[in-house]
């Protein structure tokens, strides 16, 4: 018997990857060794992680911390068995670095400076689509198809792909590729639900998949194994529609697991802030509870979970971010809730029993109360009660709404766009007006001072870098006041000019001079302009102002998100009760199978 371990790390953030145009790695916190539960050994199992990318501008250090912890878990639990690890550019422990692919913020002298390191992991491979799918078809699925389990861990990032009405969740893979003598960003490096489902269906055989995904828009991956829409069986109708099946079946492939959020939403792990000190959310809490250790500090947590299901429950209890964690069994019941609400509640062609069950469903969602005595339903009801109580504790001002609000009141809170956000800088006028002040007045004066060496303290590598930036701006780049998708244009310049992209030849003094200038550039230019002799230059500097402040905390739980979570819990439980009331044994059997799959113990026996 042998076990296979796989780590695959991919992609870009929820708003799409930042394009990249052509420090000494900090050690990961040491593992805290705890006694760990195990499961009976199966025929052949595979452990897989997918995380770490789309480009060096978005592959944050927190993702590397998560991936490193999972890699260490694989190595510790699977001994010398084969492993597949896919993270970022494919930097390997003990080998010459390929590229500085992991972005880390460094706070120094009141500045937030950028740095990059090669995200090296044992036996790592590039997290590209071709590399992963080839390994999946030729190495990983052959391992489990005889009856084993593929444990698939997917880290950030994710996105939505496809046209209007046909969008699906996708994992954003590593997108920076060699192009001639340089590098370019390939935004086609994504892996969607439909394609991954086809590959699994072709090669899974008698195997099964249990997954954990922390990326944005990950909820659609619950449909790897279940259908998006549930079809009501003929017996529920007094006048059955022609398309109604004799029995409803929604479980198609033995795949189940857990995601940080739904298909439509971003997750906390995609936050553009890569500072691990501010790191919070399902991306961190799920592996911490699975491994029983803090991923930031060398200290143990109360216990290590024996399954992804147990880790999911513990993580959800403490996750007070924008995440909306859910299990495949929840997603399955939510699909039934949609069928009840959009099909059965809107037709008179159903039986009297169905009408009564629909009315009971609507009351249960409205009041947040179910009465069915099914043992597993009761356990899920208690779990959701704890989740709701915790949310109410995080948001005391919304406590009554979350615990006692009607469906209408919860939906009203969901429609409200209010939430927590970072502090806003002073409003100084529209961006067009600011850009005119920069391009027509302040930049020409500043450029003249730079070229004649009249800026105090601007020397060496920083001076040469500023000349490069000014030339880029002459060619039409927006580096001081970026717009829309060009928001990382300056970061891109810092990455390549600093030398962090090529860690094997890094000149640290030059790198730090350039990253420092990138961090303070706007403030230095505005400060210089404020003391200029020309009144119009001083006025332009005052109009532009210093770099706006950023949020001091990661995006936290809002009233809207809490209401969405609670409404989701109510609909899931009400749909479950509906299936029990209708004695829908095929669907209840599918639900039980999903729950059993989700609770598969994750550790192999020694």
Residue, then its C-alpha position, 0 to 999 in steps of 0.5 A: x500500500x502507498x499514498x500519494x500527496x499532491x499540492x497544486x497552487x494557482x491563481x489570481x484574485x477575485x477581480x482578475x489577475x494583475x498583469x506583469x510585464x516583462x528578501x531572503x525567504x522567511x522560514x515558515x513557522x515550525x510545525x507543532x507536533x501533536x498526536x493526530x487521529x488517523x483513518x483505516x488505510x485505503x487501497x490508494x489515496x492521493x493528497x493534492x494542493x493547488x495554490x499560489x498565483x496568478x502573477x507575482x503581483x497577486x501571489x501573496x505571502x499568506x498563500x505561501x504560508x498556507x501552502x507550506x503548512x499543507x506541504x509539511x502536513x503531507x510530508x509528515x503524514x505520508x512519509x516518503x510516498x510520492x507527492x505532487x506539489x504545484x505552487x506559483x512558478x514552481x520553485x523547489x526547495x534546494x534548487x536554484x530559484x526560477x522566479x521571485x513569485x511570492x509577494x510580501x509586504x515589509x513595514x519599515x520606517x513607517x512605510x509599507x514596502x514590497x518584497x518578493x521571495x521564491x515560494x519554494x516547496x518540496x518537489x514543487x511544480x509550476x501551477x499551470x493548467x497543462x502541468x496540473x491536468x497532465x499530472x492529474x490524468x497520468x499520475x494522480x487519478x490512476x492512483x485512486x481509481x481502484x477505490x482510493x480517495x483524492x484529497x484536493x486542497x485548492x488555495x487562492x485565487x479564483x474567478x468567474x469565467x464564461x458569458x452572461x448567464x453561463x458563468x462558472x467558477x474557475x481556479x486561476x492558475x500561474x499566469x506568468x510565462x516566458x515570452x521570447x526573452x521576456x515574460x508575459x501574462x497569460x490570462x487563459x491560465x484558468x481551470x473551470x468546473x466543467x473541464x475539471x469535472x470531465x477529467x475526473x469523470x474520465x479517470x476517477x473510476x471507483x475513487x472519490x474526491x474530498x476537497x477544500x477550496x479557499x479561493x474566491x468564487x469557489x462555490x461552483x466547484x460543489x457542482x463537480x459531483x452534483x447537478x446545479x438544478x434539482x428536478x422534482x419527481x413525478x409523484x409530487x405533481x397532480x399533473x406531472x410535466x413531461x420532463x418530470x423524472x420518475x425519481x430525482x437524482x442529483x448526485x453524479x460523481x463521488x466528489x464533495x467538500x468545502x469552500x470558503x464562499x459561494x460562486x458569486x462572491x470573493x473570499x477573504x483570501x483574495x484580499x490584495x493586502x499580503x501582510x500575514x499579520x493581518x491575515x484572517x479568514x477561511x484560508x487561514x482558519x481551515x488549515x489551522x483547525x485541520x493541522x492543530x497549529x497556528x500558521x503564524x506562530x509556533x504554538x498548538x491549537x486545542x486539537x487537530x480535526x480528524x476530517x475536513x468536515x470537523x475543520x470546516x465547522x471549527x473554521x466557520x465558527x471563528x470566521x468573521x470576514x467576508x467569507x460564506x463557508x459551505x459544504x457540498x451537502x449544504x449546496x445540494x440542499x440549497x439547490x433543492x431550495x431553489x427548486x421548491x421556490x422557483x418551481x413547486x411554489x409557483x404552480x398549482x399542478x402539484x399534489x395537496x401533500x406537496x402544497x402543504x410541504x411547500x407552505x411548511x418550507x416557506x414558514x420554516x425559512x421565514x421563522x427560522x424554525x424546523x421540526x423534523x426529527x431526522x438525526x442528521x438534520x437535527x445535528x446540522x440544525x444545532x451546528x447552524x444555530x451555533x454559527x448564527x449565535x457566533x455571527x450575532x456575537x460578532x455583530x451585536x447591532x444585528x443580533x435581533x435580525x440574525x436570531x429573530x428576523x423574518x425572511x423579508x427582513x434578512x433579504x432587506x439586509x442582504x440588499x443593503x450594500x453597507x458594510x465595513x470598509x477602509x477609511x477614505x482619503x480626503x476628496x480633492x476632486x475628480x480623477x480627471x482633474x487630478x491627472x491634469x494637475x499632475x500631467x500638465x503642471x506638477x510632472x513637468x516641473x518635477x521632471x526638470x528637477x530630477x533631470x538636473x539633480x535638484x531633488x534633495x536625497x534622490x540619488x543612486x538606484x532610486x534616481x535611476x528608477x525615477x527616471x525610468x518611471x518618468x519615461x514610462x509616463x511620457x509614453x502614456x503610463x499612469x503610475x502616480x494616479x493609476x486607473x481601473x485595471x492599471x492599479x498595479x502598474x507601479x508595483x509591476x515596475x518595482x518588481x522588475x526594476x528592483x531585481x526581486x524577479x531574479x532572486x539568484x542575482x539579487x542586489x539587496x541594497x538596490x532592491x530596497x532602495x527601489x522598493x522604498x522609492x516605490x512606497x514613498x514616491x507620491x508623498x515625496x513628489x507632493x512634498x517637493x511640490x509643496x515647497x516649489x517657487x511656482x504658485x501653480x506647482x504648489x497648487x497642483x501638489x496640494x490638489x493631488x495630496x499624499x497617498x490615501x490611507x489604507x484600511x488598518x484591518x482586513x475586510x470584516x463581517x458586514x450586516x449584509x454578509x451575516x444576513x446572507x449566511x443566516x438566510x442560507x442556513x434557513x433555506x438549507x434546513x427548510x429544504x432538508x425538512x421538505x425532503x423528509x416530509x415528502x419521504x424523498x428517499x432517493x434524494x435523502x440517500x444522496x444527501x447521506x452519501x455526501x455527508x459521509x463523503x465529507x466526513x472521510x477521515x483525512x489522515x492515513x493510518x501509520 
